[in-house]
Amino acid sequence: MKPIIKNPKKQKPMSRDLKKFLVYSLFLGIIIIPMTGFPGKTFEAARAFGTWGVFCAALGLGLAAKYFRNSGPGQALSDLAAPFKEKIAQRLGRSSKKARVAAVLIPAALFPAFADNYMVDVGTTCLVYIVLGLGLNIVVGLAGLLDLGYIAFYAVGAYSYSLLNLSFGLPFWACLPIGIVLGGLCGAIIGYPTLKMRGDYLAIVTMGFGEIIRLVLNNWDGLTKGPNGLLGMAKPTIFLPRFSENGFEWIVWPLKSPAALYVLILIIALLTVIGVSRLNQSRIGRAWVAIREDETAAELSGVPTTWMKLLAYVMGAAFASVAGAFFAAKLSYTNPNFFIFMESCIALCIVVLGGLGSVSGIILAAVLLTAVPEMFRGLENYRMFAFGLAMAVMMVLRPAGLIPASRRRGAEPFLEPDTHTARPRD
């Protein structure tokens, strides 16, 4: 006899997608309407609900396009376009990745030519946070070490440049490697005592280290000027050739304009992206991921977990020091209040929102968390509420981040295989 148990009613895909559409639309309304303008006046109401309507329409068009592709006419069009898609894919081949990189890099490079000084400054801040997020990605995203005091290394880079420039007159390019070394040394100092710590204990220790650095900078009046901060640091300079009556000579050109500073941090961010991407695909990166997934199993597999975790702290701190040195040179001013705990939280949100170990995800998250809120600076308190709500929803809907990291297949093992193992008998 067949069992009389009835199968539960399966939810139809269309009804499920409609429910998702309603939930996402409601979530967008909660976020967008108050940030765009509370509907107190007619103009503010039109702007708020109009912005919400644009986002909802985009969601609806995406849903409609999905069902059109699965319908009869959609399948027919897809079959007609299939040969052309194959030819395009064959011609592009590996160049598709280069095309995607160019599609991002070219608009970013041309951005100062079409934007005003305020938007260029916002773009510069966004690139600084990209460097910060990529540095923290090494510690949190790859090695899995929860660091709540990462902004301390940012402060070390800023104050190292400020003190060296004001006290000894060293230029930016001479102070930068010194700041990297000092930041890496601080990373080793905080990393070595915490090698045996995990989880909440590690987070508490790193948070305490970040507060210690801020309090020292705030109270050491003789060196850091305390809460007044340091003022008057020189801008970064570059050498340019010039032909004059006396012949060929080199001149020192300070990068004072917002566009020049933007180009400089864009180059720094590009080098950071290349370096972190190579680390991610290297044996060191795979060792960090192994530690993140299961430290005990990684250690039993032969991964030197102690030195790998220490290296993660040092390299993450070095990238933060680079961002801090540029930040101090850009403003020609630094203050302990720039390096509060909230900055560490924003950097951590960039890593978590973008995706652990995902370089492209961190770039996208840095843009969303730094450039977009600048348009709603008048609603400072509500921005923090929106951040918290967005993070909570992301943890439920996309726990792997906006763009999850993808590991390459067929990767070489961290340790060389043992060629002297005994062969099985016949």
C-alpha positions in Angstrom: 0.0 0.0 0.0 1.1 3.5 -0.7 1.5 5.7 2.3 -1.3 8.1 2.9 1.1 10.9 4.0 0.6 13.9 1.7 3.6 15.8 0.5 3.6 19.4 1.8 2.7 22.0 -0.8 5.7 23.3 -2.5 5.9 26.9 -3.0 5.8 28.0 -6.6 8.9 29.8 -7.9 6.9 32.8 -9.0 5.2 33.3 -5.6 8.5 32.9 -3.9 10.1 35.5 -6.0 7.2 37.8 -5.5 7.6 37.5 -1.8 11.3 38.3 -2.1 10.4 41.3 -4.3 8.0 42.6 -1.6 10.5 42.1 1.2 13.4 43.8 -0.8 11.1 46.7 -1.7 10.1 47.2 1.9 13.7 47.0 3.0 14.7 49.6 0.4 11.9 51.8 1.5 13.1 51.7 5.1 16.6 52.6 4.0 16.0 55.1 1.2 13.0 57.2 2.2 14.4 58.6 5.5 17.9 59.0 4.0 16.7 60.8 0.9 14.4 63.1 2.9 11.6 62.6 5.4 8.3 63.3 3.7 7.5 66.5 5.5 7.2 68.7 2.4 6.0 68.1 -1.1 9.4 68.3 -2.7 11.0 66.0 -0.1 8.2 63.5 -0.4 8.5 63.4 -4.2 12.3 63.0 -4.0 12.1 60.2 -1.4 9.3 58.2 -2.9 10.7 58.8 -6.4 14.1 57.4 -5.5 12.4 54.4 -3.8 10.2 53.9 -6.9 13.3 53.8 -9.2 14.9 51.1 -7.1 11.7 49.1 -6.9 11.2 49.4 -10.7 14.7 48.1 -11.2 13.9 45.1 -9.0 10.7 44.5 -10.9 12.4 44.7 -14.3 14.9 42.2 -13.1 12.1 39.8 -12.0 10.3 40.3 -15.3 13.4 39.6 -17.3 14.0 36.4 -15.4 10.5 35.1 -16.3 10.8 36.3 -19.9 13.9 34.3 -20.4 12.1 31.2 -19.1 9.1 31.8 -21.3 8.5 30.6 -24.8 9.5 33.8 -26.7 12.5 34.3 -24.3 13.7 30.8 -25.0 13.3 31.3 -28.7 15.4 34.6 -28.6 18.0 32.8 -26.5 18.3 30.0 -29.0 18.7 32.5 -31.8 21.4 34.4 -30.0 23.3 31.3 -28.8 25.6 31.1 -31.9 26.5 34.7 -31.6 27.2 34.3 -27.9 29.5 31.4 -28.5 31.5 33.4 -31.2 31.8 36.4 -28.9 32.9 34.2 -26.0 35.5 32.5 -28.2 36.9 35.8 -29.5 37.0 37.4 -26.1 38.5 34.3 -24.3 40.8 35.4 -21.5 40.5 39.0 -22.5 37.0 39.3 -20.8 38.7 39.7 -17.4 40.9 42.4 -18.8 37.9 44.1 -20.3 36.1 44.1 -16.9 39.2 45.6 -15.3 39.4 48.2 -18.0 35.7 49.0 -17.5 36.4 49.9 -13.9 39.8 51.4 -14.2 39.2 53.8 -17.1 36.2 55.6 -15.6 38.1 55.7 -12.2 41.1 57.4 -13.9 38.9 59.8 -15.9 36.7 60.7 -12.9 38.6 63.9 -11.9 38.1 65.3 -15.4 34.3 65.3 -15.1 33.7 65.8 -11.4 33.9 68.8 -9.1 36.4 69.1 -6.3 34.0 67.9 -3.7 33.2 64.7 -5.6 36.9 64.1 -6.3 37.6 64.4 -2.6 34.8 61.9 -1.9 36.4 59.6 -4.4 39.8 60.0 -2.7 38.3 59.1 0.7 36.7 56.1 -1.0 40.0 54.9 -2.3 41.6 55.3 1.1 39.0 53.0 2.6 39.6 50.5 -0.3 43.2 50.3 0.8 42.1 50.0 4.4 39.6 47.3 3.6 42.1 45.3 1.5 44.6 45.4 4.3 42.1 44.2 6.9 41.0 41.6 4.4 44.3 39.9 4.9 43.8 39.7 8.7 40.1 39.0 8.8 39.1 37.8 5.4 42.0 35.4 4.7 43.5 34.5 8.0 40.2 34.7 10.0 41.6 36.7 12.8 39.0 39.1 14.2 40.7 42.5 14.6 38.6 45.3 16.2 41.6 47.6 16.6 42.8 47.8 13.0 42.5 51.6 12.9 45.5 51.8 15.3 47.8 50.8 12.4 46.2 53.5 10.3 47.0 56.0 13.1 50.6 54.7 13.2 51.1 55.5 9.5 49.5 59.0 9.9 51.5 60.0 12.9 54.8 58.5 11.6 54.6 60.7 8.5 53.5 63.8 10.5 56.3 63.5 13.1 59.0 62.7 10.6 58.0 65.5 8.2 57.5 68.2 10.9 60.6 67.2 13.0 63.2 66.3 10.3 61.7 67.7 7.1 61.6 64.3 5.4 59.4 64.2 2.3 56.5 61.9 1.8 58.3 59.3 -0.2 61.1 59.0 2.4 58.6 58.8 5.3 56.4 56.2 3.6 58.8 53.2 3.9 59.6 54.1 7.5 55.9 54.2 8.2 55.4 50.8 6.6 58.2 49.4 8.8 56.7 51.0 12.0 53.2 49.7 11.1 54.5 46.2 10.5 56.4 46.3 13.8 53.3 47.3 15.6 51.5 44.5 13.9 54.1 42.1 15.1 53.9 43.5 18.6 50.1 43.0 18.8 50.2 39.8 16.8 52.8 37.8 18.8 51.0 37.9 22.2 47.7 37.0 20.7 48.8 34.0 18.6 47.2 31.5 21.0 43.9 33.5 21.2 40.8 32.9 19.2 37.3 34.3 18.8 36.0 36.8 21.3 39.3 36.9 23.3 41.2 38.0 20.3 38.6 40.6 19.4 38.8 42.1 22.9 42.6 42.2 22.9 42.8 43.9 19.5 40.1 46.4 20.5 42.0 47.3 23.6 45.2 47.8 21.6 43.4 50.2 19.3 42.1 52.2 22.2 45.6 52.2 23.9 47.1 53.7 20.7 44.4 56.4 20.5 44.7 57.3 24.2 48.5 57.5 24.0 48.3 59.9 21.0 45.6 61.9 22.8 47.6 62.4 26.0 51.3 62.6 24.9 51.2 66.4 24.5 55.0 66.7 24.2 55.2 64.6 21.1 51.7 64.5 19.4 50.3 67.8 20.7 47.5 65.8 22.3 44.0 66.6 21.2 45.1 69.6 19.2 46.8 67.3 16.7 49.7 68.0 14.3 49.4 70.7 11.6 51.4 71.8 8.6 52.7 68.6 7.0 53.9 68.9 3.5 52.0 67.5 0.5 53.4 64.6 -1.5 55.7 65.7 -4.3 56.8 64.2 -7.6 59.7 65.0 -9.9 58.9 66.3 -13.3 61.3 67.1 -16.2 61.5 70.7 -17.6 63.4 72.2 -20.5 64.7 75.7 -19.8 67.4 78.0 -21.2 70.0 76.2 -19.1 69.0 72.8 -20.5 67.2 69.8 -19.1 66.4 69.9 -15.3 64.1 68.3 -12.8 61.6 70.2 -10.8 59.7 69.3 -7.6 56.0 69.5 -8.1 53.8 69.3 -5.0 50.5 67.4 -5.4 48.1 70.1 -3.9 45.1 69.8 -6.1 42.3 67.3 -5.3 42.7 65.7 -8.7 46.5 65.1 -8.2 45.9 63.6 -4.8 43.1 61.4 -6.3 45.5 60.1 -9.0 48.1 59.3 -6.4 45.8 57.3 -4.1 44.3 55.6 -7.2 47.8 54.3 -8.1 48.3 53.2 -4.4 45.0 51.4 -4.4 45.7 49.7 -7.8 49.1 48.5 -6.4 47.3 47.3 -3.3 44.7 45.4 -5.3 47.4 43.7 -7.4 49.4 42.8 -4.3 46.5 41.4 -2.3 45.2 39.5 -5.4 48.6 37.8 -5.8 48.7 37.0 -2.1 45.2 35.5 -2.3 46.3 33.1 -5.0 49.7 32.3 -3.5 50.6 29.5 -1.2 50.6 32.0 1.7 47.1 33.0 0.9 46.0 29.3 0.8 47.7 28.8 4.1 45.7 31.7 5.6 42.5 30.3 4.3 43.3 26.9 5.8 43.9 28.6 9.2 40.6 30.5 8.8 38.6 27.4 8.1 40.2 25.1 10.7 43.3 26.1 12.5 43.9 22.7 14.1 43.5 20.8 10.8 45.8 23.3 9.1 48.5 22.8 11.8 48.2 19.0 11.5 48.6 19.4 7.8 52.0 21.0 8.2 51.0 24.7 7.9 53.2 26.9 10.3 50.2 28.6 11.8 52.2 30.7 14.2 54.3 32.4 11.6 51.4 32.6 9.1 49.2 34.5 11.6 52.0 36.8 12.5 52.7 37.5 8.9 49.0 38.3 8.4 49.1 40.9 11.2 52.3 42.4 9.8 51.2 42.7 6.2 47.7 44.0 7.2 49.3 46.6 9.4 51.7 47.7 6.6 48.8 48.4 4.2 47.0 50.4 6.9 50.1 52.5 7.5 50.3 53.4 3.8 46.7 54.6 3.9 47.4 56.5 7.1 50.5 58.3 5.7 48.5 59.4 2.6 45.6 60.5 4.8 47.9 62.7 6.9 49.6 64.1 3.8 46.3 64.9 2.1 44.9 66.9 5.0 48.2 68.3 6.3 46.6 67.7 9.7 46.1 64.7 12.0 44.2 64.3 15.2 43.6 61.4 17.6 39.8 61.8 17.1 40.2 60.6 13.5 41.1 57.1 14.8 38.1 56.2 16.9 36.6 52.7 17.3 33.9 53.5 14.8 36.5 53.6 12.0 37.6 50.1 12.8 34.0 49.0 12.7 33.5 50.6 9.2 36.7 48.9 7.9 35.4 45.6 9.3 31.9 46.2 7.7 33.7 46.7 4.4 35.3 43.3 4.6 32.2 41.4 5.9 29.8 43.2 3.4 32.1 42.7 0.4 32.9 39.0 1.2 35.7 37.4 3.1 38.7 37.2 0.9 37.0 38.9 -2.1 39.0 41.7 -3.6 36.2 42.9 -5.9 33.6 42.6 -3.2 35.7 44.8 -0.9 36.0 47.5 -3.5 32.2 47.5 -4.1 31.5 47.5 -0.3 34.0 50.4 0.2 32.1 52.4 -2.4 28.8 51.7 -0.9 29.8 52.4 2.7 31.9 55.6 2.0 30.8 57.3 -1.2 27.1 56.7 -1.0 26.6 57.9 2.6 28.4 61.2 1.7 25.3 62.1 -0.2 23.2 61.9 3.0 25.6 63.5 5.4 22.8 65.6 6.9 21.3 62.5 8.4 24.3 61.4 10.4 22.5 59.5 13.1 20.3 57.6 10.7 23.3 56.5 8.6 24.5 54.4 11.5 21.1 52.8 11.9 21.0 52.1 8.2 24.5 50.5 8.4 23.4 48.2 11.2 20.2 47.2 9.5 21.9 46.6 6.2 24.5 44.4 7.8 21.9 42.4 9.7 19.9 41.8 6.5 23.1 40.9 4.6 24.0 38.3 7.2 20.6 36.7 6.6 20.3 37.0 2.8 23.9 36.8 1.7 26.2 35.6 4.5 29.1 35.2 2.1 29.0 38.9 1.1 28.1 40.9 -2.0 30.7 39.1 -4.1 31.8 35.9 -2.5 35.5 34.9 -3.0 36.1 32.1 -5.4 39.1 29.8 -4.9 40.9 28.6 -8.0 40.6 24.9 -8.7 43.6 22.6 -8.8 45.7 24.7 -6.6 49.1 23.5 -5.5 49.4 22.3 -1.9 51.1 24.5 0.6 53.7 21.9 1.3 55.6 20.0 -1.4 54.5 16.4 -1.8 56.7 13.7 -0.3 58.3 11.9 -3.2 59.9 9.3 -0.9 56.7 7.7 0.3 56.5 3.9 0.0 54.6 2.5 -2.9 51.8 0.0 -2.3 52.7 -3.6 -3.0 51.2 -5.4 -5.9 
